[in-house]
């Protein structure tokens, strides 16, 4: 009976050890994919508030447009070659048509799935 208990103890120890390793190595940081379109207005307000605290004049619509463009950039195909001098390469990304008549003032159209309701 002692050998059976040793095997059971070994299996329980491996499971508990694997669980502890997972907890230690688990990365709980949020990623871009974790932020939903409905959460984006709150994120834009928070970023705008933080920038205004440092003395920068920026409105929530501008921040929301930057966040929308960032999301579109992440879904675009990466450029073939990075710029050699560290500057941003002039590469056209297929981020969708830009329209100026959206209801929220966004530079991106609602077809991109990045519509938001700041107002």
C-alpha positions as CSV (number, residue, x, y, z in Angstrom):
1,X,0.0,0.0,0.0
2,X,2.9,2.3,0.6
3,X,3.9,2.2,-3.1
4,X,0.4,3.2,-4.2
5,X,0.5,6.2,-1.9
6,X,3.8,7.2,-3.3
7,X,2.5,7.2,-6.8
8,X,-0.6,9.2,-5.7
9,X,1.7,11.7,-3.9
10,X,3.9,12.0,-7.0
11,X,0.9,12.8,-9.3
12,X,-0.5,15.3,-6.8
13,X,2.9,17.0,-6.5
14,X,3.3,17.3,-10.2
15,X,-0.2,18.8,-10.6
16,X,0.4,21.3,-7.8
17,X,3.9,22.1,-9.1
18,X,2.6,22.7,-12.6
19,X,-0.1,25.0,-11.2
20,X,2.4,27.0,-9.2
21,X,4.7,27.4,-12.2
22,X,1.7,28.5,-14.3
23,X,0.8,31.1,-11.7
24,X,4.3,32.4,-11.5
25,X,4.8,32.6,-15.2
26,X,1.3,33.8,-16.1
27,X,1.2,37.2,-17.8
28,X,-1.8,39.1,-16.6
29,X,-1.1,42.2,-18.7
30,X,-3.9,43.3,-21.0
31,X,-3.2,43.2,-24.7
32,X,-4.6,45.2,-27.6
33,X,-7.0,42.3,-28.5
34,X,-8.4,42.5,-24.9
35,X,-9.8,46.0,-25.4
36,X,-13.2,45.9,-27.1
37,X,-14.7,48.5,-29.3
38,X,-17.2,49.4,-26.5
39,X,-14.3,50.0,-24.1
40,X,-12.4,52.3,-26.5
41,X,-14.3,55.5,-25.6
42,X,-13.4,55.0,-21.9
43,X,-9.8,54.3,-22.9
44,X,-9.7,57.5,-25.0
45,X,-11.1,59.6,-22.1
46,X,-8.5,58.1,-19.7
47,X,-5.6,58.8,-22.0
48,X,-6.9,62.3,-22.7
49,X,-7.2,63.0,-19.0
50,X,-3.6,61.7,-18.4
51,X,-2.3,63.9,-21.2
52,X,-4.2,67.0,-20.0
53,X,-2.7,66.5,-16.5
54,X,0.8,66.8,-18.0
55,X,-0.2,70.1,-19.7
56,X,-0.9,68.9,-23.2
57,X,-3.9,70.1,-25.0
58,X,-5.7,67.2,-26.6
59,X,-9.3,66.3,-26.9
60,X,-10.9,62.9,-26.5
61,X,-11.9,62.7,-30.2
62,X,-8.2,63.1,-31.3
63,X,-7.1,60.4,-28.8
64,X,-9.9,58.1,-30.1
65,X,-8.8,58.6,-33.7
66,X,-5.2,57.8,-32.8
67,X,-6.4,54.6,-31.0
68,X,-8.5,53.6,-34.1
69,X,-5.6,54.2,-36.4
70,X,-3.4,52.2,-34.1
71,X,-5.8,49.3,-34.2
72,X,-6.0,49.5,-38.0
73,X,-2.2,49.6,-38.2
74,X,-1.9,46.4,-36.1
75,X,-4.3,44.6,-38.4
76,X,-2.5,45.7,-41.6
77,X,0.2,43.8,-43.3
78,X,3.6,44.9,-42.0
79,X,5.8,46.9,-44.4
80,X,8.4,44.9,-46.5
81,X,11.3,47.0,-45.2
82,X,11.6,49.3,-42.3
83,X,13.0,52.8,-42.8
84,X,16.8,52.9,-42.5
85,X,17.0,56.1,-40.6
86,X,14.4,55.1,-38.0
87,X,11.8,57.4,-39.4
88,X,8.3,56.1,-40.3
89,X,8.3,54.5,-43.7
90,X,5.8,56.0,-46.2
91,X,3.8,52.8,-46.6
92,X,0.1,52.7,-47.4
93,X,-1.8,50.3,-45.2
94,X,-5.2,49.1,-46.3
95,X,-6.9,50.4,-43.2
96,X,-10.2,51.1,-44.8
97,X,-11.6,54.3,-46.5
98,X,-11.2,57.5,-44.6
99,X,-14.4,59.5,-44.3
100,X,-15.0,62.8,-42.7
101,X,-18.7,62.5,-42.2
102,X,-18.9,59.9,-39.5
103,X,-21.2,60.6,-36.6
104,X,-18.4,60.6,-34.0
105,X,-15.9,62.7,-35.9
106,X,-13.6,59.7,-36.4
107,X,-11.2,59.6,-39.4
108,X,-12.2,56.0,-39.9
109,X,-15.5,54.7,-41.2
110,X,-17.9,52.5,-39.2
111,X,-17.3,49.6,-41.6
112,X,-13.9,49.1,-39.9
113,X,-15.7,47.9,-36.7
114,X,-14.0,50.7,-34.8
115,X,-17.1,52.9,-34.3
116,X,-17.3,54.5,-30.9
117,X,-19.7,56.8,-29.1
118,X,-17.8,59.5,-27.2
119,X,-20.8,61.8,-27.1
